[in-house]
C-alpha cells in the first residue's frame, strides 16, 4: 500500500471556470478552425443530449445547428461562409482554414449539409 503525499494547494493560482456555454452557443466563424472544431466536439454528448445544446449560426434568418464538422487543412482567407460545395462536401471558411460540414440540424430536424447550405451563403 502506497501513501499519497499531501500537498498544500497554492490558492493564488486557482482558476474558476463557469459552466456557461461559450459565446451563448453561437459559433464565431472569425476564429481559427481548430477552435470551432473543438467547440462543436465539446458539445457532442452522443447518444445523449448536450447540456449546452448544439453550436449554432444564422443563415438568412434561420438558425442552423452544427452536429459534426472537421478541419480540412485547406487554407483560406475569405469572409466566413460557404466557400465551396465539391465532391459532396460543404466547405465553410474560418479565419485560417476551411471546415468540412458533415451534419447539421434545422428546426430540430437532421438535414444533409448539401440540402441546407449553398456556395456563397454567409454564416453569422
N, C-alpha and C positions, 0 to 999 in steps of 0.2 A: 504494500500500500504506500503510495506516494503522497506526500503533503504538498498541497498547492500553497505557494507563498502568498502572504497577504501584502498587497501593495496599496499604499495610500494614494488616492486619486488627486491630481492637481486640478482643483475646481476652477482655476483661472483659465484653463484651456478647454473647458467643456463647451459644447455647442448644442443648441436646441433646434430640431427640425420639426416644423409644424406638419400636421397631417393633411394640410390643404393640397389640392390639386394644383400643380404648376400652371400658371397662366390661365387659371379657371377652366382648364381642359381644352383651351384653344391652341392649335398648332401655330407657332411663329415660324413661317417659312423663310424669314430673313435671318436664320441662324444656320450653322453648318448641318449637313445631312446626318452626321453621326448623332448629334443631339436630338434631332427629330426622330430618328430611328429608335434611340434609347427611350424616348418619351412614349412612343407608341408601344414598344415592347414592355415597358413598365406598367402599362395599363392593361396588358393581356393576362387575364386570370383564367383562361380557358381550362376546363369546361365551365367555370363559374363566372358569374357576373363580376365585373370590376367595381370595387367600392368607389373608384374615381370616375367611373363612366368611361366612354370612349373618346379619344382625342378627336377634335373636330375642326372644320373650316367652313367658310361660307363660299358658295358658288352661285352667282346670280340670285341671291336672296334665299337660297336653300342651304340647310345645314347638312354637310356630309360628314359621316363618322368614319374614321380610318381604323380598320381591324388589323391589317398587316401590310408592311412595306419593307423594302430592302434598299440598301445603298448600292448604287450602280457602279461607282468608280469613274463615271463619265463626268469630267469637269464641265462646269457651266458658269456663266457669269450673267445670267438673264434674270429678269424680273420673276419672282415666284409665280409659277403657273405651269400648265401642261405644256411641255416643250416638244414632245413627240409622242406619237402612237405608232409603234413599229413592232412587228413580229408578235402582235397580240399583247404587248406590254404598254402601259401608260406610264410615261416618264414625267415627273414633276421636278421643277428646278428648285433647289435650295440655294443657300449662299455660296457653297463651294462645289457641289456636285448634284447630279440628279438622283432622284429616288424612284424606284420601280414600285408602283402602287399595285398591290396584289389582291386586297379585299377591302370593300367599303360597305357602308350601310347608309341608306337614306330613308327617312320616315320609318325607322325601325325594321326595315326590310333589307336583307343582304342583296347586293347587286354586283354584277361584274363591272369592274372599273371602266371597261370599254363602253358600257351602256350608260354611264353617267358623265364621264369626262371626255372632252374633245380637245384636240390641239388648239392652243391659243387661249383656253379658259384660264382666268386668273383666280387664284385662291386667296382669300383674305381671312 
